[in-house]
């Protein structure tokens, strides 16, 4: 009861401040002009008033930790004035967090940003940022994305787990593990791919930590935003956040070459400039890790080439074939116990795969993966089939997450 009363008090104080602030916004101010006006009024609040508003957002995030939720969504029309959480894969509103008008959520969201962040949000209508709260004496970090939705502000935040999963728990074949380790392979491009929420960051952190624990080196991580902070063990580990420590992924990658790195982590290859830079620095003899929002190894190769200007695609194809080491495409599948389980497709680039890329025969690569399990490769269908045979996921879920449902159907028939 005491906690409930405290929550009511937090919300009441915040609503009083918001109401007073909104009364100074003219009805004629709409869209981004309205958000600019709200942002200016927020900057004129006292520190105590801003802290009172921030407590509401912190309270939402504390509830997120309690629920073991991966994501929170709030703001604009799409949330229906409620706070939503994704818990074990399912996204639902939480009545306990109350309801917030569009004006209230606009103020509460803008208030957690610094002045430069507000300016960037207004200019680009979207902002990636990091946020942190103190929860029972422990600092919990979040990756935030704030954006415009029908003239109002919306927010998604993902909780960044402080836990780094042991690399051995990822279940990689020894050949793949060696390709990911600086101890065994000193250069090359490794891609971790998957849709948003597929666990790419968790896998990347495990790989970084494994190298940090086993080799004497220098790791440069360029992120938007930076998520897990890796303490130096056997490696120097630098963290450079785009928009905060460096202006872009491309600039961070180029600058890293003057910082004596052994491993360069580029948070995402999201544009031609970043892709070309990643290929160039890998070609110069560095080990580079990056991510893509693609669902399979073959799609990842095709996407990299297609993202570049047509006149450059042949050159990119040749360079990619020369530097690519491995691709891990992953999905998180709801298990029979309700928890999320990692399913992955793994490509290890050998001479046959390299030739297929150079000859523009990427359609042949799926079959190469399918027939190369002894080398450590696996298609997503083979891995889903493995998880089903181990009774960790249902047949329906295996089929739902398959890229090639015919191949998975064929595998399932063999067990009848």
N, C-alpha and C positions, 0 to 999 in steps of 0.2 A: 504493500500500500504506500509505503514511504517513497519508493521509486516512482510509482504512478503519479503521486503528488508533485514530485520534483519535475517530472516531465511536463505536467500541466503548467507548472510555474515557468519553466523555460519557454514553452510555447506562448504563454500569455505575455511575458515580457517582450518577446520578439515581435508578436503581433502588434503590440502597442507602438513599438518603434517603426515597424513597417507602415502601419496606418498613417502615422504622422509624416513619414517620408513621402509616401505616395500622394498625400494631399497637396504636395508642392509640384507634382508633375501635371503639366497642362494636358487637357483632353485632346488637344490638336496634335500632340506629340505621339507618333505611332512608329512601329517598326524599329529600325536601329537607332533612330533619333530618340525614341522613348528610352531605349536601353542606355544611350549615351547620357541622357538626363538623369536617369536613375544612378548610373555610375558616378556622376559628378556629385549627386546628393550623398551617396554613400561615403565618398572621400571626405565629406564635411562632417560626418558623424564623429563622436568622440571614440577613443579606444574602447571605453567601457561598453558603449552601444554596439560597436562592431563585434566585440567579444560576445555580447548577448545574442546577436544574430548567428554568429559562428557556432555557438553551442547547439543550436537546432540541427545544423548539418552534422556536427560531431555526434549528436544523439542518434541520428539516422545511421551513421556509420558504426556506432557501438552496437546497435541492434543487428547490423549486418554481420558483425563478428560473432555475436551470440548465436545467430541463425546458421553460421558457417556458410553464408551466401557467397557466391562468387562475384555477383554484380548487383548494383543498385541503379534504378532509373527513377528520375523525378523531373517534373517541370513540363510546361507547355500543355497543349490540349491532349496529346497522345497518352498521357498518364492518368487522365481523368481526375486531376487534382489529388492523386494519392501517391504514396511511395511504394515502389515495386522492388522486389528482390528475386534474384535467381538462386534457387536452392536445389542442389543436386540436379541441375539441368532444367528445372521448371521455373518459369517466371510468373509470380503472382503478387497482387497488392497486399500490403500489410495494414489492416484497419487500425492497429494499435498506434501507428505513427501519425494518425490524423489526416485531415484534408487541408490543402493549401490552394488559395486562389492563384490565378496566373500572375497577378501583381506580386503576391507574397513570394511565390517561388522565384520570380525574376530577381527580386531584391536579395533573397537568401543565397541564390547562386552567385550573383555578381559580387556579393560581399566577401566570398572566400578567395577572390582573385586579387593579385597585386595590380598596381596601376598599369604596368607594362603589359600584363596579361589581358587586362580589360581592353586596352587599346588594340591589341592583336585580335582579340575576339570580335570587336566591332568592325575591324578592317576586313578580316577574312571570314567572318561568320562561323568560325570553328576554332577550337583551341584544345590541344593536347597538353596536359600538365600533370604534375604529381602533387599529392596531398598527404598529410600525415596527422594522426591523432595519437594521443596517449591513452592506452586502454589497460587499466589495472597495472600501471607501472611499466608497460611495454609499448614501444613505439610501433604502430601499425601503419603501413604505407599503402597508398591507393594510386592507381593510374586513372586519371580523369579525362573525359572528352566532353566538352561543353559546346553546344551548337545552337543555331537558330532553327526554330520550327514554327512556321506561320507567325513570324514576328516576335515570338516569345522564346525564352531560353529553356533548353532541355539539357539534362546531364546524365551521362552514364559514368559510373565508377566501378573499377574492378579492384578487388582486394589483392594485394601482392603478398603472397605467403612468405613469411620469413624462413620457412622451412625449405631447405635445399635437399631434394631427394638424392640418395646415393646413386651414382651412375650405374652401378651394377643392377639396381632395381629396374632399370629401363629395359633390360632383357635384350641387349644388342649382341649379335653374333661376334665372336672374337675378331673376325676380319673387319667388321664395321667399327668396333671399339678402337682398333688400331688406327683406322683411317681418321678417327676423330681426335686422336691423341697427338700432341706435338712431339712427344717422345719418339713416335714411330714414323709419322709423316709430317715433314717440316713445312710444306706449302700445299696450296690447293684451296678450292672453293667448296664449302659445305653449306647446303641449303636446308633449312627446317621450314616446312610448309604446312599449311592447313588454314581452315577458315578461322575467323575470330572466335576465341574461346576453345580452341582445340588443344591448348596446353603447350604451344610452341615455346613460350617464355620459360615455363617450368623445365622443359627439356634442355633449352639453351643454358639455363643456370646450372643444371647438373653437369653438362659438358664443360662449362667454364670452371666450375668447382673442381672437377676431376683433373683438369690440367693444372689448376692452381695448387693442387695438393701433390702433384707428381713430377713437375718439371720446373727448372729454374728459368724464368722467362719474364716477359713484359706483355700484359694484355691491355688493349685499349678498347673500351666499350662505348659505342656511340648510340644513344637511345633517344626515343621520343615518345614518352619521357623515359628516364632511367627508372628501372623497377628495383630489382634486388641490388643491394650494395654488398659487394664481395670484399671481405677483408683480405689483405695480403697474407699469403702463407709462403709458398715458395715462389710466387709471382708478385711483381708489382702489378696492381690492377687500377687503371684509370677509368673514371666514369665521366663521360661528357654528354650532357643533355642538350638536345637540339633546341634552340631558342633561348637557352640559358647560358651554356658554356661554349656553344658553337652555333653558327647560323644555319647549317644544313648538314644532312648526312654526307653529301659530296665533299663539302669543305672539311668536315671532321675526318673523313677518310684520307683526303690529300694531306692535311696537316699531320695526321698520325705517322706518315712516312718519315717525318723529321723528328719523331719522338722515339726512335729505335724500338719499334714494336716487334714482337714475334707472332702474336695473334691479334687480329683486328676483328671486332664484332660490329657489324653494321646492322642496326636494329631492323631495317626493312629496305628492300630494294624496290622503291615505289615509283621511280621515274627513270627515264633513259639516262640522265646524267649520273645518277647513283649507280645504275647497272654498269655503265661503261667504266666508271671509276673503280668499282669493285673488281671488274675483270682486269683492269690495268694493274692495280696494286697486287692482285693475286699473281699475275704474270711476272711481277717483279720479284717474286720469291717469298711471299708472305702466306700465312695460313689465315683464311678469311671465312668467317661464319656470317650468314645473313638469313633473313626470312622472306617468305612470299605468301600471299593469300591465295594459294592454289590447292587443289584437292588431290593431286597425284603427281608422281615424278615426271611423267611425260608432259602433262599440262604445264609444269614448272619450266621445263626446257622450252616449250613452245612459247610460253608467256614472255620469257626473257628476250627471246629473239623478236617476237612481234611488238614488244614495247619500244623497240629502237626504230629510228627512221629507216625506210625501205632501202635507201642507198647504202646503209651501214649493216644491214642484216646478215649479209654473207660473211663479212669480216667478224661480226659478233658471233656467228655460228661457229666459225673456225676457232676463235679464241676461247669460247665457252667449252668446246670439245677438249681443248688442250688443258684447261685449268680446273674443270669440274671434277671433284673427287667423289662426292656422295650427295644423295638427296634423301631426306627423311620426311615423308608426308604423313601426318598423323590426324587422328580423330579421337574424341572422347566419347565413349559409348556407355550408356546406362547399363550397369551390371545387374545380375539377378538379385544382388543384395541392396540395390538402390544407389550404390556408389558409382562414380565414373571410372571407367577402365580405359587405358591407353591401347589403341589399335594403330598400327603403323605400316606404311609401305616404305620399303628401303631399297634404294638403288645404289649400287657400288659401281662406279664407272671403270670398266675394263676396256680392252682394245676393241671389242665388238660394239659396245655402247658408244665409244668414241667415234668409230667409223660411221655408225648409224646417224649420229648428230651431224657429222661433217657432210654426209651424203644426203641430208635432209630426209632421212628415213626414220623419223622418231616414232612412227607408228609401229615399228618392229620392236621397240624397247620393252613394251609391256610383256611380250612373250619371253624376251631375254630374262627379265626379272622372274617371271613365273617358273622358268626352267633352271634357275640358279640358286636354289635354296641352300645348297651345300656351300656356296660362297658367302652366305649370310644375307642374300637378297630375299625379299618377300613382297608379294603384291598385297594390297589392302584386303583383297578377298581371301587370300591364303591366311592372313593373320586373323581376320574375323572368323574364318572357319576353325582355326586353332582355338580361339577363345570359346567358340560354341562347343567344340569337342571337350574342352576342359570344364564345361558347365559353368562358365563365368558370365556368359551373355545368352539371351534367348535367340532362337532362330529368326524371329521377326526382327529383332534389333540388328542382327547380323545382316539381314537382307536390306533393311532400311539404310544402313550406312555403307553398303557396297557401292563402288563406282560402276562396276561391271556385274550386273545382277545375273546375267547368263553364266558367267564363269563361276560365281558363287553357287548358283543352282546346280551346276555340273559337279562341283565339289561335294555338295550335300547329297546328291544322288549316289555318290560312290559309297556312302556310309549305310545305304539301305540294304 
